[in-house]
Amino acid sequence: MFPKETDKLQSLLGMNSNFKGELNVKGTLRVDGTVDGKLDADCLILSETSAVKGSATAKKIIIGGKINGNVFAHELVEVKSKGKVWGDIVTPKITIIEGGEVNGKIEMKKEENKVIEFECKGREAG
């Protein structure tokens, strides 16, 4: 699902759980329950049973359930076949599997490369 660095699941919000507020997690967060608020994690997995009302921010986000809010990913968003997004998505890369739904604007922004200017002094060609 994710590369080796994120294979381990650090946090889980279970299927019969309801959370209201702002949740900040270092590492990977899997949501199987209901969230009313803001999610922020290194990597975020919203399973088919998840229902989120609020924004989500992470490096990588997999959406298998429903989210009603904006999604911000620094690297990748993947909307699975049963995933539904009602809101805008901002990410440099996106995958939408057949059956997945996005109802909002998709903005694909790559982080700007920093240009370092330098002067080259030496003999002039001539």
A tleap script that builds the chain and sets N, CA, C and O, in Angstrom:
source leaprc.protein.ff14SB
mol = sequence {
  NMET PHE PRO LYS GLU THR ASP LYS LEU GLN
  SER LEU LEU GLY MET ASN SER ASN PHE LYS
  GLY GLU LEU ASN VAL LYS GLY THR LEU ARG
  VAL ASP GLY THR VAL ASP GLY LYS LEU ASP
  ALA ASP CYS LEU ILE LEU SER GLU THR SER
  ALA VAL LYS GLY SER ALA THR ALA LYS LYS
  ILE ILE ILE GLY GLY LYS ILE ASN GLY ASN
  VAL PHE ALA HIE GLU LEU VAL GLU VAL LYS
  SER LYS GLY LYS VAL TRP GLY ASP ILE VAL
  THR PRO LYS ILE THR ILE ILE GLU GLY GLY
  GLU VAL ASN GLY LYS ILE GLU MET LYS LYS
  GLU GLU ASN LYS VAL ILE GLU PHE GLU CYS
  LYS GLY ARG GLU ALA CGLY
}
set mol.1.N position { 0.838 -1.190 0.000 }
set mol.1.CA position { 0.000 0.000 0.000 }
set mol.1.C position { 0.878 1.247 0.000 }
set mol.1.O position { 0.786 2.068 -0.913 }
set mol.2.N position { 1.724 1.397 1.010 }
set mol.2.CA position { 2.683 2.501 1.076 }
set mol.2.C position { 4.088 1.919 1.031 }
set mol.2.O position { 4.266 0.721 1.252 }
set mol.3.N position { 5.085 2.745 0.750 }
set mol.3.CA position { 6.455 2.258 0.780 }
set mol.3.C position { 6.858 1.790 2.182 }
set mol.3.O position { 6.134 2.005 3.155 }
set mol.4.N position { 8.013 1.153 2.263 }
set mol.4.CA position { 8.506 0.560 3.509 }
set mol.4.C position { 8.445 1.485 4.712 }
set mol.4.O position { 8.109 1.044 5.811 }
set mol.5.N position { 8.766 2.765 4.523 }
set mol.5.CA position { 8.823 3.686 5.665 }
set mol.5.C position { 7.478 3.836 6.375 }
set mol.5.O position { 7.436 4.255 7.532 }
set mol.6.N position { 6.382 3.500 5.699 }
set mol.6.CA position { 5.061 3.686 6.304 }
set mol.6.C position { 4.305 2.377 6.462 }
set mol.6.O position { 3.098 2.394 6.701 }
set mol.7.N position { 4.992 1.231 6.333 }
set mol.7.CA position { 4.316 -0.055 6.432 }
set mol.7.C position { 3.661 -0.271 7.785 }
set mol.7.O position { 2.619 -0.922 7.869 }
set mol.8.N position { 4.249 0.259 8.835 }
set mol.8.CA position { 3.738 0.025 10.175 }
set mol.8.C position { 2.637 1.013 10.524 }
set mol.8.O position { 2.786 2.224 10.359 }
set mol.9.N position { 1.532 0.470 11.008 }
set mol.9.CA position { 0.403 1.288 11.434 }
set mol.9.C position { 0.653 1.740 12.868 }
set mol.9.O position { 0.801 0.906 13.761 }
set mol.10.N position { 0.702 3.049 13.100 }
set mol.10.CA position { 0.965 3.553 14.435 }
set mol.10.C position { -0.306 3.850 15.218 }
set mol.10.O position { -0.327 3.675 16.436 }
set mol.11.N position { -1.370 4.297 14.546 }
set mol.11.CA position { -2.596 4.706 15.243 }
set mol.11.C position { -3.825 4.216 14.491 }
set mol.11.O position { -3.841 4.155 13.262 }
set mol.12.N position { -4.864 3.864 15.265 }
set mol.12.CA position { -6.097 3.342 14.691 }
set mol.12.C position { -7.287 3.946 15.412 }
set mol.12.O position { -7.335 3.970 16.642 }
set mol.13.N position { -8.245 4.432 14.639 }
set mol.13.CA position { -9.534 4.861 15.170 }
set mol.13.C position { -10.527 3.808 14.693 }
set mol.13.O position { -10.895 3.786 13.519 }
set mol.14.N position { -10.963 2.936 15.602 }
set mol.14.CA position { -11.743 1.753 15.270 }
set mol.14.C position { -13.115 2.023 14.687 }
set mol.14.O position { -13.614 3.148 14.703 }
set mol.15.N position { -13.714 0.951 14.168 }
set mol.15.CA position { -14.975 1.030 13.442 }
set mol.15.C position { -16.119 1.592 14.293 }
set mol.15.O position { -16.963 2.317 13.767 }
set mol.16.N position { -16.168 1.287 15.553 }
set mol.16.CA position { -17.247 1.761 16.419 }
set mol.16.C position { -16.863 3.018 17.183 }
set mol.16.O position { -17.485 3.342 18.194 }
set mol.17.N position { -15.850 3.728 16.712 }
set mol.17.CA position { -15.365 4.931 17.385 }
set mol.17.C position { -15.860 6.187 16.684 }
set mol.17.O position { -16.001 6.236 15.462 }
set mol.18.N position { -16.121 7.204 17.508 }
set mol.18.CA position { -16.485 8.527 17.007 }
set mol.18.C position { -15.517 9.518 17.618 }
set mol.18.O position { -15.268 9.489 18.823 }
set mol.19.N position { -14.965 10.403 16.785 }
set mol.19.CA position { -14.021 11.402 17.272 }
set mol.19.C position { -14.475 12.772 16.807 }
set mol.19.O position { -14.862 12.953 15.653 }
set mol.20.N position { -14.425 13.739 17.722 }
set mol.20.CA position { -14.767 15.115 17.368 }
set mol.20.C position { -13.633 16.011 17.846 }
set mol.20.O position { -13.263 15.995 19.020 }
set mol.21.N position { -13.081 16.802 16.907 }
set mol.21.CA position { -11.986 17.698 17.258 }
set mol.21.C position { -10.860 17.629 16.248 }
set mol.21.O position { -11.076 17.320 15.076 }
set mol.22.N position { -9.653 17.922 16.715 }
set mol.22.CA position { -8.465 17.927 15.863 }
set mol.22.C position { -7.541 16.808 16.304 }
set mol.22.O position { -7.161 16.729 17.472 }
set mol.23.N position { -7.180 15.937 15.358 }
set mol.23.CA position { -6.326 14.790 15.662 }
set mol.23.C position { -5.026 14.918 14.884 }
set mol.23.O position { -5.030 14.934 13.653 }
set mol.24.N position { -3.900 15.010 15.611 }
set mol.24.CA position { -2.565 15.106 15.017 }
set mol.24.C position { -1.795 13.842 15.366 }
set mol.24.O position { -1.655 13.503 16.541 }
set mol.25.N position { -1.293 13.139 14.348 }
set mol.25.CA position { -0.620 11.865 14.558 }
set mol.25.C position { 0.715 11.856 13.839 }
set mol.25.O position { 0.799 12.230 12.669 }
set mol.26.N position { 1.757 11.431 14.535 }
set mol.26.CA position { 3.044 11.158 13.895 }
set mol.26.C position { 2.996 9.719 13.410 }
set mol.26.O position { 2.681 8.814 14.183 }
set mol.27.N position { 3.302 9.503 12.152 }
set mol.27.CA position { 3.242 8.165 11.589 }
set mol.27.C position { 1.949 7.952 10.820 }
set mol.27.O position { 1.328 8.905 10.349 }
set mol.28.N position { 1.547 6.675 10.698 }
set mol.28.CA position { 0.385 6.307 9.905 }
set mol.28.C position { -0.852 6.193 10.790 }
set mol.28.O position { -0.815 5.568 11.850 }
set mol.29.N position { -1.943 6.803 10.342 }
set mol.29.CA position { -3.230 6.744 11.033 }
set mol.29.C position { -4.235 6.070 10.122 }
set mol.29.O position { -4.405 6.457 8.966 }
set mol.30.N position { -4.906 5.046 10.661 }
set mol.30.CA position { -6.001 4.393 9.927 }
set mol.30.C position { -7.297 4.751 10.638 }
set mol.30.O position { -7.405 4.627 11.858 }
set mol.31.N position { -8.280 5.198 9.859 }
set mol.31.CA position { -9.586 5.564 10.406 }
set mol.31.C position { -10.617 4.583 9.858 }
set mol.31.O position { -10.819 4.490 8.647 }
set mol.32.N position { -11.271 3.849 10.770 }
set mol.32.CA position { -12.363 2.954 10.404 }
set mol.32.C position { -13.698 3.511 10.894 }
set mol.32.O position { -14.756 3.058 10.458 }
set mol.33.N position { -13.656 4.483 11.790 }
set mol.33.CA position { -14.853 5.036 12.405 }
set mol.33.C position { -15.253 6.379 11.820 }
set mol.33.O position { -15.043 6.653 10.638 }
set mol.34.N position { -15.843 7.220 12.688 }
set mol.34.CA position { -16.392 8.510 12.283 }
set mol.34.C position { -15.584 9.641 12.901 }
set mol.34.O position { -15.250 9.603 14.085 }
set mol.35.N position { -15.274 10.647 12.091 }
set mol.35.CA position { -14.519 11.817 12.553 }
set mol.35.C position { -15.281 13.071 12.148 }
set mol.35.O position { -15.728 13.208 11.010 }
set mol.36.N position { -15.419 13.992 13.117 }
set mol.36.CA position { -15.986 15.312 12.846 }
set mol.36.C position { -14.919 16.308 13.285 }
set mol.36.O position { -14.854 16.687 14.454 }
set mol.37.N position { -14.087 16.727 12.340 }
set mol.37.CA position { -12.992 17.628 12.690 }
set mol.37.C position { -11.857 17.543 11.699 }
set mol.37.O position { -12.055 17.226 10.526 }
set mol.38.N position { -10.658 17.831 12.190 }
set mol.38.CA position { -9.475 17.937 11.337 }
set mol.38.C position { -8.519 16.785 11.625 }
set mol.38.O position { -8.224 16.480 12.780 }
set mol.39.N position { -8.034 16.143 10.544 }
set mol.39.CA position { -7.053 15.068 10.665 }
set mol.39.C position { -5.728 15.524 10.080 }
set mol.39.O position { -5.682 16.119 9.003 }
set mol.40.N position { -4.652 15.240 10.800 }
set mol.40.CA position { -3.304 15.587 10.340 }
set mol.40.C position { -2.387 14.434 10.738 }
set mol.40.O position { -2.246 14.131 11.922 }
set mol.41.N position { -1.762 13.788 9.746 }
set mol.41.CA position { -0.876 12.654 10.010 }
set mol.41.C position { 0.207 12.617 8.951 }
set mol.41.O position { 0.128 13.319 7.943 }
set mol.42.N position { 1.232 11.785 9.187 }
set mol.42.CA position { 2.248 11.596 8.157 }
set mol.42.C position { 1.620 10.868 6.964 }
set mol.42.O position { 1.763 11.290 5.816 }
set mol.43.N position { 0.923 9.768 7.260 }
set mol.43.CA position { 0.188 9.021 6.243 }
set mol.43.C position { -1.187 8.726 6.808 }
set mol.43.O position { -1.325 8.451 8.000 }
set mol.44.N position { -2.207 8.780 5.962 }
set mol.44.CA position { -3.588 8.628 6.415 }
set mol.44.C position { -4.313 7.615 5.546 }
set mol.44.O position { -4.302 7.708 4.318 }
set mol.45.N position { -4.948 6.638 6.202 }
set mol.45.CA position { -5.741 5.628 5.509 }
set mol.45.C position { -7.176 5.757 6.015 }
set mol.45.O position { -7.444 5.565 7.201 }
set mol.46.N position { -8.088 6.081 5.114 }
set mol.46.CA position { -9.507 6.127 5.445 }
set mol.46.C position { -10.135 4.871 4.844 }
set mol.46.O position { -10.288 4.769 3.627 }
set mol.47.N position { -10.497 3.916 5.706 }
set mol.47.CA position { -11.011 2.633 5.214 }
set mol.47.C position { -12.423 2.791 4.670 }
set mol.47.O position { -13.011 3.869 4.760 }
set mol.48.N position { -12.968 1.716 4.105 }
set mol.48.CA position { -14.306 1.738 3.517 }
set mol.48.C position { -15.381 2.089 4.541 }
set mol.48.O position { -16.436 2.605 4.171 }
set mol.49.N position { -15.134 1.819 5.822 }
set mol.49.CA position { -16.133 2.091 6.855 }
set mol.49.C position { -15.996 3.488 7.453 }
set mol.49.O position { -16.786 3.863 8.320 }
set mol.50.N position { -15.021 4.254 7.013 }
set mol.50.CA position { -14.774 5.581 7.597 }
set mol.50.C position { -15.738 6.623 7.039 }
set mol.50.O position { -16.186 6.545 5.895 }
set mol.51.N position { -16.040 7.610 7.900 }
set mol.51.CA position { -16.847 8.759 7.491 }
set mol.51.C position { -16.235 9.977 8.167 }
set mol.51.O position { -16.271 10.097 9.392 }
set mol.52.N position { -15.673 10.882 7.368 }
set mol.52.CA position { -14.984 12.059 7.896 }
set mol.52.C position { -15.713 13.312 7.439 }
set mol.52.O position { -16.028 13.479 6.260 }
set mol.53.N position { -15.972 14.192 8.406 }
set mol.53.CA position { -16.528 15.511 8.086 }
set mol.53.C position { -15.506 16.525 8.585 }
set mol.53.O position { -15.454 16.841 9.773 }
set mol.54.N position { -14.696 17.029 7.660 }
set mol.54.CA position { -13.619 17.939 8.007 }
set mol.54.C position { -12.448 17.733 7.073 }
set mol.54.O position { -12.520 16.916 6.155 }
set mol.55.N position { -11.373 18.464 7.296 }
set mol.55.CA position { -10.220 18.405 6.390 }
set mol.55.C position { -9.240 17.317 6.804 }
set mol.55.O position { -9.215 16.881 7.956 }
set mol.56.N position { -8.434 16.889 5.838 }
set mol.56.CA position { -7.399 15.890 6.076 }
set mol.56.C position { -6.108 16.361 5.429 }
set mol.56.O position { -6.107 16.804 4.280 }
set mol.57.N position { -4.997 16.263 6.179 }
set mol.57.CA position { -3.684 16.667 5.688 }
set mol.57.C position { -2.673 15.570 6.007 }
set mol.57.O position { -2.622 15.086 7.137 }
set mol.58.N position { -1.865 15.173 5.015 }
set mol.58.CA position { -0.832 14.162 5.216 }
set mol.58.C position { 0.097 14.159 4.004 }
set mol.58.O position { -0.176 14.815 2.999 }
set mol.59.N position { 1.202 13.410 4.111 }
set mol.59.CA position { 2.062 13.230 2.944 }
set mol.59.C position { 1.317 12.404 1.903 }
set mol.59.O position { 1.262 12.756 0.724 }
set mol.60.N position { 0.735 11.275 2.379 }
set mol.60.CA position { 0.023 10.351 1.496 }
set mol.60.C position { -1.330 10.040 2.126 }
set mol.60.O position { -1.427 9.818 3.333 }
set mol.61.N position { -2.370 10.027 1.299 }
set mol.61.CA position { -3.720 9.775 1.795 }
set mol.61.C position { -4.404 8.756 0.888 }
set mol.61.O position { -4.462 8.933 -0.328 }
set mol.62.N position { -4.922 7.687 1.495 }
set mol.62.CA position { -5.717 6.704 0.773 }
set mol.62.C position { -7.145 6.837 1.274 }
set mol.62.O position { -7.393 6.798 2.479 }
set mol.63.N position { -8.095 6.998 0.338 }
set mol.63.CA position { -9.491 7.221 0.699 }
set mol.63.C position { -10.325 6.049 0.188 }
set mol.63.O position { -10.552 5.896 -1.012 }
set mol.64.N position { -10.773 5.228 1.135 }
set mol.64.CA position { -11.631 4.101 0.793 }
set mol.64.C position { -13.058 4.344 1.239 }
set mol.64.O position { -13.980 3.675 0.772 }
set mol.65.N position { -13.247 5.301 2.146 }
set mol.65.CA position { -14.566 5.623 2.685 }
set mol.65.C position { -15.041 6.972 2.176 }
set mol.65.O position { -14.829 7.326 1.017 }
set mol.66.N position { -15.697 7.732 3.077 }
set mol.66.CA position { -16.274 9.016 2.691 }
set mol.66.C position { -15.609 10.150 3.455 }
set mol.66.O position { -15.359 10.047 4.656 }
set mol.67.N position { -15.328 11.229 2.742 }
set mol.67.CA position { -14.823 12.438 3.390 }
set mol.67.C position { -15.556 13.647 2.812 }
set mol.67.O position { -15.633 13.831 1.597 }
set mol.68.N position { -16.085 14.452 3.707 }
set mol.68.CA position { -16.758 15.690 3.328 }
set mol.68.C position { -15.895 16.828 3.862 }
set mol.68.O position { -16.102 17.316 4.973 }
set mol.69.N position { -14.931 17.238 3.053 }
set mol.69.CA position { -13.979 18.269 3.443 }
set mol.69.C position { -12.807 18.269 2.485 }
set mol.69.O position { -12.705 17.410 1.610 }
set mol.70.N position { -11.936 19.226 2.653 }
set mol.70.CA position { -10.794 19.355 1.748 }
set mol.70.C position { -9.675 18.400 2.142 }
set mol.70.O position { -9.483 18.088 3.317 }
set mol.71.N position { -8.936 17.938 1.119 }
set mol.71.CA position { -7.864 16.972 1.290 }
set mol.71.C position { -6.571 17.600 0.775 }
set mol.71.O position { -6.506 18.072 -0.360 }
set mol.72.N position { -5.539 17.598 1.629 }
set mol.72.CA position { -4.243 18.180 1.271 }
set mol.72.C position { -3.165 17.112 1.461 }
set mol.72.O position { -2.923 16.664 2.582 }
set mol.73.N position { -2.517 16.704 0.366 }
set mol.73.CA position { -1.456 15.709 0.445 }
set mol.73.C position { -0.183 16.275 -0.169 }
set mol.73.O position { -0.215 16.870 -1.246 }
set mol.74.N position { 0.931 16.089 0.519 }
set mol.74.CA position { 2.213 16.604 0.029 }
set mol.74.C position { 2.796 15.724 -1.075 }
set mol.74.O position { 3.606 16.190 -1.876 }
set mol.75.N position { 2.379 14.429 -1.122 }
set mol.75.CA position { 2.936 13.517 -2.124 }
set mol.75.C position { 1.881 12.847 -3.003 }
set mol.75.O position { 2.012 12.862 -4.227 }
set mol.76.N position { 0.827 12.253 -2.406 }
set mol.76.CA position { -0.083 11.420 -3.186 }
set mol.76.C position { -1.447 11.299 -2.517 }
set mol.76.O position { -1.545 11.204 -1.294 }
set mol.77.N position { -2.508 11.303 -3.345 }
set mol.77.CA position { -3.859 10.949 -2.913 }
set mol.77.C position { -4.322 9.799 -3.792 }
set mol.77.O position { -4.181 9.840 -5.014 }
set mol.78.N position { -4.883 8.758 -3.147 }
set mol.78.CA position { -5.457 7.642 -3.886 }
set mol.78.C position { -6.900 7.479 -3.434 }
set mol.78.O position { -7.163 7.265 -2.251 }
set mol.79.N position { -7.838 7.580 -4.378 }
set mol.79.CA position { -9.256 7.380 -4.092 }
set mol.79.C position { -9.600 5.980 -4.584 }
set mol.79.O position { -9.545 5.702 -5.782 }
set mol.80.N position { -9.954 5.104 -3.649 }
set mol.80.CA position { -10.286 3.715 -3.977 }
set mol.80.C position { -11.663 3.635 -4.633 }
set mol.80.O position { -12.367 4.641 -4.722 }
set mol.81.N position { -12.047 2.455 -5.088 }
set mol.81.CA position { -13.287 2.276 -5.842 }
set mol.81.C position { -14.541 2.636 -5.046 }
set mol.81.O position { -15.550 3.017 -5.638 }
set mol.82.N position { -14.500 2.526 -3.728 }
set mol.82.CA position { -15.662 2.896 -2.909 }
set mol.82.C position { -15.446 4.232 -2.206 }
set mol.82.O position { -16.273 4.645 -1.393 }
set mol.83.N position { -14.348 4.905 -2.509 }
set mol.83.CA position { -14.045 6.191 -1.891 }
set mol.83.C position { -14.882 7.315 -2.469 }
set mol.83.O position { -15.159 7.357 -3.668 }
set mol.84.N position { -15.283 8.234 -1.584 }
set mol.84.CA position { -16.082 9.387 -2.017 }
set mol.84.C position { -15.529 10.635 -1.343 }
set mol.84.O position { -15.366 10.679 -0.123 }
set mol.85.N position { -15.244 11.646 -2.156 }
set mol.85.CA position { -14.722 12.913 -1.651 }
set mol.85.C position { -15.671 14.028 -2.057 }
set mol.85.O position { -15.961 14.205 -3.240 }
set mol.86.N position { -16.158 14.784 -1.069 }
set mol.86.CA position { -16.943 15.992 -1.313 }
set mol.86.C position { -16.112 17.144 -0.793 }
set mol.86.O position { -16.219 17.525 0.373 }
set mol.87.N position { -15.292 17.692 -1.656 }
set mol.87.CA position { -14.388 18.776 -1.279 }
set mol.87.C position { -13.242 18.846 -2.266 }
set mol.87.O position { -13.148 18.038 -3.190 }
set mol.88.N position { -12.375 19.818 -2.059 }
set mol.88.CA position { -11.242 20.020 -2.956 }
set mol.88.C position { -10.065 19.140 -2.544 }
set mol.88.O position { -9.888 18.818 -1.369 }
set mol.89.N position { -9.269 18.761 -3.536 }
set mol.89.CA position { -8.060 17.981 -3.305 }
set mol.89.C position { -6.879 18.774 -3.840 }
set mol.89.O position { -6.905 19.243 -4.978 }
set mol.90.N position { -5.838 18.924 -3.014 }
set mol.90.CA position { -4.596 19.579 -3.422 }
set mol.90.C position { -3.472 18.567 -3.210 }
set mol.90.O position { -3.214 18.149 -2.081 }
set mol.91.N position { -2.806 18.174 -4.294 }
set mol.91.CA position { -1.756 17.163 -4.238 }
set mol.91.C position { -0.929 17.203 -5.520 }
set mol.91.O position { -1.441 17.629 -6.555 }
set mol.92.N position { 0.334 16.773 -5.485 }
set mol.92.CA position { 1.091 16.703 -6.736 }
set mol.92.C position { 0.734 15.471 -7.576 }
set mol.92.O position { 0.902 15.495 -8.796 }
set mol.93.N position { 0.236 14.378 -6.934 }
set mol.93.CA position { -0.117 13.160 -7.666 }
set mol.93.C position { -1.451 12.640 -7.142 }
set mol.93.O position { -1.727 12.702 -5.944 }
set mol.94.N position { -2.279 12.124 -8.059 }
set mol.94.CA position { -3.574 11.567 -7.660 }
set mol.94.C position { -3.892 10.341 -8.493 }
set mol.94.O position { -3.581 10.278 -9.682 }
set mol.95.N position { -4.521 9.362 -7.842 }
set mol.95.CA position { -5.027 8.176 -8.520 }
set mol.95.C position { -6.473 8.006 -8.094 }
set mol.95.O position { -6.782 8.027 -6.903 }
set mol.96.N position { -7.362 7.839 -9.068 }
set mol.96.CA position { -8.762 7.578 -8.768 }
set mol.96.C position { -9.117 6.256 -9.433 }
set mol.96.O position { -9.135 6.147 -10.659 }
set mol.97.N position { -9.398 5.252 -8.606 }
set mol.97.CA position { -9.753 3.936 -9.111 }
set mol.97.C position { -11.194 3.984 -9.639 }
set mol.97.O position { -12.029 4.709 -9.098 }
set mol.98.N position { -11.481 3.217 -10.686 }
set mol.98.CA position { -12.825 3.194 -11.264 }
set mol.98.C position { -13.865 2.958 -10.172 }
set mol.98.O position { -13.756 2.014 -9.389 }
set mol.99.N position { -14.865 3.820 -10.130 }
set mol.99.CA position { -15.898 3.746 -9.109 }
set mol.99.C position { -15.716 4.804 -8.031 }
set mol.99.O position { -16.679 5.191 -7.369 }
set mol.100.N position { -14.483 5.274 -7.852 }
set mol.100.CA position { -14.216 6.333 -6.879 }
set mol.100.C position { -14.834 7.645 -7.337 }
set mol.100.O position { -14.913 7.917 -8.535 }
set mol.101.N position { -15.277 8.464 -6.371 }
set mol.101.CA position { -15.943 9.720 -6.712 }
set mol.101.C position { -15.227 10.904 -6.082 }
set mol.101.O position { -14.811 10.855 -4.925 }
set mol.102.N position { -15.090 11.969 -6.865 }
set mol.102.CA position { -14.566 13.235 -6.369 }
set mol.102.C position { -15.519 14.330 -6.817 }
set mol.102.O position { -15.727 14.523 -8.015 }
set mol.103.N position { -16.095 15.042 -5.873 }
set mol.103.CA position { -16.992 16.147 -6.153 }
set mol.103.C position { -16.364 17.406 -5.581 }
set mol.103.O position { -16.656 17.806 -4.454 }
set mol.104.N position { -15.510 18.015 -6.362 }
set mol.104.CA position { -14.777 19.195 -5.938 }
set mol.104.C position { -13.669 19.466 -6.927 }
set mol.104.O position { -13.550 18.795 -7.953 }
set mol.105.N position { -12.868 20.447 -6.612 }
set mol.105.CA position { -11.767 20.853 -7.492 }
set mol.105.C position { -10.522 20.033 -7.145 }
set mol.105.O position { -10.249 19.770 -5.974 }
set mol.106.N position { -9.781 19.638 -8.160 }
set mol.106.CA position { -8.502 18.965 -7.965 }
set mol.106.C position { -7.408 19.907 -8.432 }
set mol.106.O position { -7.390 20.334 -9.586 }
set mol.107.N position { -6.502 20.225 -7.530 }
set mol.107.CA position { -5.380 21.106 -7.855 }
set mol.107.C position { -4.097 20.317 -7.663 }
set mol.107.O position { -3.762 19.894 -6.557 }
set mol.108.N position { -3.383 20.129 -8.778 }
set mol.108.CA position { -2.149 19.357 -8.723 }
set mol.108.C position { -0.977 20.319 -8.718 }
set mol.108.O position { -0.584 20.863 -9.750 }
set mol.109.N position { -0.432 20.510 -7.533 }
set mol.109.CA position { 0.677 21.440 -7.346 }
set mol.109.C position { 1.931 20.671 -7.007 }
set mol.109.O position { 1.951 19.859 -6.081 }
set mol.110.N position { 2.969 20.932 -7.761 }
set mol.110.CA position { 4.263 20.380 -7.411 }
set mol.110.C position { 4.997 21.425 -6.599 }
set mol.110.O position { 4.893 22.624 -6.859 }
set mol.111.N position { 5.746 20.953 -5.606 }
set mol.111.CA position { 6.510 21.907 -4.813 }
set mol.111.C position { 7.568 22.522 -5.709 }
set mol.111.O position { 8.201 21.852 -6.524 }
set mol.112.N position { 7.733 23.814 -5.527 }
set mol.112.CA position { 8.674 24.533 -6.369 }
set mol.112.C position { 10.107 24.129 -6.038 }
set mol.112.O position { 10.484 23.989 -4.875 }
set mol.113.N position { 10.890 23.945 -7.096 }
set mol.113.CA position { 12.305 23.673 -6.894 }
set mol.113.C position { 13.009 24.977 -6.573 }
set mol.113.O position { 12.744 26.015 -7.178 }
set mol.114.N position { 13.892 24.901 -5.628 }
set mol.114.CA position { 14.641 26.098 -5.278 }
set mol.114.C position { 15.822 26.223 -6.234 }
set mol.114.O position { 16.607 25.288 -6.396 }
set mol.115.N position { 15.937 27.373 -6.854 }
set mol.115.CA position { 17.010 27.615 -7.805 }
set mol.115.C position { 18.112 28.382 -7.091 }
set mol.115.O position { 17.873 29.412 -6.461 }
set mol.116.N position { 19.312 27.860 -7.205 }
set mol.116.CA position { 20.465 28.521 -6.601 }
set mol.116.C position { 21.254 29.188 -7.716 }
set mol.116.O position { 21.735 28.530 -8.639 }
set mol.117.N position { 21.376 30.484 -7.616 }
set mol.117.CA position { 22.136 31.211 -8.617 }
set mol.117.C position { 23.591 31.279 -8.176 }
set mol.117.O position { 23.890 31.474 -6.998 }
set mol.118.N position { 24.485 31.115 -9.137 }
set mol.118.CA position { 25.908 31.235 -8.821 }
set mol.118.C position { 26.610 31.919 -9.968 }
set mol.118.O position { 26.152 31.917 -11.111 }
set mol.119.N position { 27.725 32.497 -9.624 }
set mol.119.CA position { 28.534 33.188 -10.617 }
set mol.119.C position { 29.733 32.340 -10.936 }
set mol.119.O position { 30.358 31.767 -10.043 }
set mol.120.N position { 30.054 32.258 -12.194 }
set mol.120.CA position { 31.205 31.484 -12.606 }
set mol.120.C position { 32.283 32.467 -13.080 }
set mol.120.O position { 32.125 33.118 -14.113 }
set mol.121.N position { 33.357 32.567 -12.331 }
set mol.121.CA position { 34.433 33.477 -12.703 }
set mol.121.C position { 35.580 32.665 -13.254 }
set mol.121.O position { 35.902 31.590 -12.748 }
set mol.122.N position { 36.164 33.165 -14.247 }
set mol.122.CA position { 37.291 32.457 -14.860 }
set mol.122.C position { 37.681 33.171 -16.135 }
set mol.122.O position { 37.339 34.332 -16.359 }
set mol.123.N position { 38.409 32.440 -16.965 }
set mol.123.CA position { 38.824 33.032 -18.225 }
set mol.123.C position { 37.642 33.193 -19.147 }
set mol.123.O position { 36.767 32.329 -19.212 }
set mol.124.N position { 37.617 34.289 -19.852 }
set mol.124.CA position { 36.569 34.508 -20.853 }
set mol.124.C position { 36.985 33.833 -22.140 }
set mol.124.O position { 38.155 33.845 -22.523 }
set mol.125.N position { 35.999 33.241 -22.801 }
set mol.125.CA position { 36.295 32.607 -24.086 }
set mol.125.C position { 36.597 33.683 -25.115 }
set mol.125.O position { 35.943 34.726 -25.141 }
set mol.126.N position { 37.532 33.444 -25.913 }
set mol.126.CA position { 37.742 34.507 -26.823 }
set mol.126.C position { 38.731 34.314 -27.807 }
set mol.126.O position { 38.964 35.199 -28.630 }
savepdb mol mol.pdb
quit
